[in-house]
Amino acid sequence: MRRRRSLVALASLVVAGGALAAAFGLRPANGGSGPAAASGRAGIARIPGMTLVHSSGVGSSVCAGMKGEFRVSAWCTAAKLRGGRYQAWILTTAFDQGDRYSVPARFARGHPGPAVVTDQWLRLASPRQAQRLLREPDFDKSYTGRPVAAVNGGVARRLPPLAYPDQTEIEFYWASGATVVNVNVIGAHLTVGEAQRIARLARPR
């Protein structure tokens, strides 16, 4: 649970399954016509079999909202976002049946594998800041979750099924230059390999 709060703090966003609609006022980014492209900006360009339902910029202090939840180091307080991007994707078959911002557990069980994907790109002042963020004790160790195989030299965890009952959520973080990339993959009977394949779609621009 604390790990999810760290994601909220880092981007000043609320990313929690069915709460996506209320938090963002989400609208289908491609009219529900199938997989969408990200128009040349940071983010995932395309996920086969999934529909992009939200894409927006992110602009806030990396440490916004962290006070009271984490020990805020002098380094973290000084770190500022230089820009960012947030996206949310949903299984196209779920979108076609009327689901927009989360996939019901029953439907997900009938469609094993990735069902919801969120990705964030947080550009910091320097590559050194991005690497230090991943090494911050309050970033990497103050949450529940079981470590799994990461991608691109980052960190990854299988999160407890709190926001998505009966589904698996795997979260990836890594640094690419001055950018910290975060990808969350949620689905029923989801394997680490399937989640890794989705995460690797978030290639540096």
N, C-alpha and C positions, 0 to 999 in steps of 0.2 A: 504494500500500500504506500509506503514511503517512497518507493521507487517511482510510482506513478506521480506522486506529488513533486518529485524532482523534475519530471518532464514538464509539468505545469509551470513550475517556477522558472525553468530555463527559458521558456518562450512566451511566458505570460499568456498561455493558452489553456483551454480546458479540453482534453481529449479523452473521452470516456464513453465509448459505445453509443448508446441512444442519446446521450447528452450532446452529441455533435450538433444536432439541429438547433438546439437552444443556444449553444455557445457561439455558433458561427452564422446562423441563419442560412444553412447550406442550400445551394441550388445545384442541380446537375450541371457540370461544366460542359457537357457535350450533348445535352438534351436526351440522354439515355439511349443513344444510338450505338453503344458499344464502346470498346477501348478508345481512350482519348489521348491526344498528344499535348505536351506542355508548352507549346508555342515558343520554344527556344530559350526559356528561362530555366533557372536552377530547379531541379526536381527530377522525378522519373518521367521519361518521355512516354512510355507505354508499358502496360502490364497485360499480357495476353489473357483474355477472358475476364477482364475487370474494367469497370467504368469509373472514370474520374468524376467525383461528385463535388469536390471543392479544391480550389487553388487560390492562395493569397500570399501576400507578403507578410513578413514578420519583422517588427522593429521595436526593440525594447532592450533594457539592460539584461544581460545574461543572468544576473542575480535578482531580478525583480521578483518579489514575493518570497524570497528564501528566508528572510528574517523570521524567526520563530519556528521554522522547520529544520533548519540546518545551522551549523556553525559557519558563519559567513566570514571567510578569510579576507585579509587585506587585498590579496590578489583578486579574489572573486569580486569584491566591491569595485575594484578598478576596471574590471573587464567589461567592455561595452560591445554590443552588437553593432556591426557595420552594415548589416542587412541580413535577409533570410527569406526562406520560402517554406510554406506548409501546404501539403496536399493530403487528400483523403480519397481512397478508392474503395469500391465495393464490387463483389462478384456480380458480373453482368446478369446472370440468370436470376439472382436475387433482386437486382434493380428492375428487371423486366416484370417481376411479379409484384412490384410495388414497394419493396424495401428501399430505403434511401440512405440511412446513416448507420445501420447496424443490421446484422443477419441473425434471425432467430435461431436458437440452439437446434431446434428440430430440423430446420432447413439446412443448417450447416452440417449436421450429422449425415444428411442425405447427399451432401456435396463435399466430401472430405478434401482437405487442403486449404490453401489461402482463401479467406472469405472477405476480410477487411484488411486494408493496408493503410498506414499513415506514414508519411515521410516528412522530415524537416531538415533544412539546410541552414545552419547558423554561422554566418561569416564574422569572425572576430578580427581583432586588429593585426594579428600576426600568427604564423604557424606555431610559434612558441606558446602563445596563449591557448590555441586549440589543443595542443598536446598536454599542457598543464591542466586544462579542464578535465580531460579523461583521467588524469592521475590524482585529482583532488579526492581526498578520503571521503568527504561528504557527498561527492558525486558518485563514486564507484562502490561505496561500501555501506551506505546508510539505508539500505532497502532490503526487503525480502525478495527471494528469487534464487533460482539455481543456475550457476554458470553453465553455458553451453558453448559449442565451437563458434567463434566469432568470424568476421570477415574483414579483410583489409587491415589487419593488425589492430583491431579495436577490441571492444568488450561486448559481450552478449549474455543475456539472461532469459531463462524461461520464467515468466511471471506467474504468481498465484492466480487462479481463476476467479478473481473478485469482480472485475468489471464485465467479464464475459463467462458466465457460468457454463460449464460443460464444453468449453472451448479452450484451446491452447493459445497463449500469447507469447511470442518471442520478440525480444527487443534488441536491436543492434545499435551501437554507437562506434564511430571511428572518425579520425581526423584526416582531412585531405587538404594539405596546405593550411591556410588560415580558416578553413571551414570545418565545422563539426557536423557530421551527417548522422541522422537518427532515423531508423526505419523500424516500425512495429508491424508484425504480421500476426493476424489472428485467424483461427479457423479450427474446425473439429478434426481430430485425428491428424493434426498438422505435424509434420516431421521437421527436424532441424534442417535437413537438406533442402526441403521445399522452401522454408523460410529464408535460408541462405541465398537460394536462387533469386528470390524476389529482392533481397537486400542488394545483391550485386547489380541490379538494374539501375541503382542510384549511382551512376558513374559521375566523376567530376566533369564539370563543363569547362 
